[in-house]
Amino acid sequence: GGTLYHFQSLDRQEADIANQLEDFRHEVYSTERFYIENLPIYEDWSDANKESDLRKYLLKEHLRVVEQAGLEPVGSEDEIQEMSQQGTLVSLEQDQSTPYYFYNVKKEHRYLHPAAQKGLLILAERFQKVLHRNLDSKDQFKPVVVKFAISSALRPVHYQKNLRKRNANASFVSSHSYGLSFDLFYDSFYVNLRSDSEEDFQGPLEESMDEMRLRSGFLLGASLRRQFRAALAETLLQLQKEGILYAIYERNQRCYHVTILP
């Protein structure tokens, strides 16, 4: 009797796992179809005027912002640590709750001026609103958080000089060195399917499911990047018109260079 109960218990566990995996597969598929069917792709959303507006304020205007703010460029990693302790630079955290992630940015360069950090969070919040406007209850689907990729944040002067040697498109003087600017890589996004806890799973299975959600989020971000890019560009245009930031559409680097107006 005990042996029979044991095997029946295993059968129920296997059935529960299979059902959970099927539910997850359906969640991924439904999420992808929801955004594909409800958001325009970048090529349909964009036009010459919009792209021109995202090249309206170029390097000279961005540098004027830091000059008017009275900021000095950050020279080295040692200065970053000193300024962080003084509160004139803040570390950008990256965890499950942050509305962005880093794309090839060294940990020692994940810093911004406090005003730029505030502007980054305003940008992230508006991005979600642009993405999900009028979609909150459509097709009984609950929108999820879509994260954008930060591909560059603070660049100390010595780093910028070395970058110039490797990349002819890098400028000699950059607003990145002042902590008011960051780059958003528009070919990478992440759809957050992860929850704070998987109550239905225990032990290794819980860890496996979280890993599947993590990987699926990046796969969805890749497949939906043209829709998400349109929403990101529209967000930048809105905030630029409101005097929150300047943005440059950089074709060669496939990113938007953003400077927050403090």
Salt bridges, closest charged atoms under 4 A:
GLU22 OE2 - ARG25 NH2 2.81
GLU27 OE1 - ARG213 NH1 3.04
GLU37 OE2 - ARG33 NE 3.46
GLU43 OE1 - ARG226 NH1 3.69
GLU77 OE2 - HIS109 NE2 2.65
GLU77 OE1 - HIS158 NE2 2.67
GLU125 OE2 - LYS129 NZ 3.87
ASP183 OD2 - ARG155 NH2 3.31
ASP183 OD1 - HIS176 NE2 3.12
ASP183 OD1 - HIS257 ND1 2.99
ASP187 OD2 - ARG254 NE 2.44
GLU198 OE2 - ARG213 NE 2.78
ASP210 OD2 - ARG194 NH2 2.80
GLU211 OE2 - ARG215 NE 2.73
GLU234 OE2 - ARG133 NH1 2.75
GLU242 OE2 - ARG126 NH1 2.95
